[in-house]
């Protein structure tokens, strides 16, 4: 399952990403800067082998994450 590829923090970011939140909104919710969110999401994209947030969100939603 895709979710197992991610660290707990990456999973938190990915979960919030899949709800349509921006990096700024995710950062505020998790108590980190948008730059930190961007870094986590880059790792998410690499681990999921997708190129952007839309592709990541689609993949995560298809897998019921």
C-alpha positions in Angstrom: 0.0 0.0 0.0 1.2 3.5 -0.9 0.7 4.8 2.6 3.4 2.4 4.0 6.1 4.1 1.8 5.8 7.4 3.7 7.1 8.5 7.1 4.5 9.6 9.7 5.1 13.3 9.0 5.0 12.7 5.2 1.7 10.9 5.7 0.3 13.8 7.7 1.2 16.2 4.9 -0.1 13.9 2.2 -3.4 13.4 4.1 -3.9 17.2 4.3 -2.8 17.6 0.7 -5.4 15.2 -0.5 -8.1 17.3 1.2 -7.1 20.3 -1.0 -5.1 22.3 1.6 -2.3 24.6 0.4 1.2 24.4 1.7 0.5 27.4 3.9 -2.6 25.8 5.4 -0.8 22.5 6.0 2.0 24.3 7.7 -0.3 26.2 9.9 -2.2 23.0 10.9 1.1 21.1 11.6 2.9 24.0 13.2 5.7 24.2 10.6 6.6 26.6 7.8 5.3 26.3 4.3 9.0 25.6 3.2 9.1 22.6 5.5 5.8 21.4 4.1 7.2 21.8 0.6 10.2 19.7 1.5 8.0 16.9 3.0 5.8 17.0 -0.1 8.9 16.7 -2.4 9.7 13.5 -0.5 6.1 12.3 -0.9 6.2 12.9 -4.6 9.5 11.0 -5.0 8.4 8.0 -2.9 5.0 7.8 -4.7 6.8 8.4 -8.0 4.6 11.2 -9.1 5.5 14.7 -10.4 3.1 17.0 -8.5 0.4 17.5 -5.9 -2.5 16.7 -8.2 -1.0 13.4 -9.2 -0.2 12.6 -5.5 -3.7 13.5 -4.4 -5.3 11.3 -7.2 -3.1 8.4 -6.3 -3.8 8.7 -2.6 -7.5 9.0 -3.1 -7.6 6.0 -5.4 -5.9 4.0 -2.7 -8.3 5.2 -0.1 -5.7 7.0 1.9 
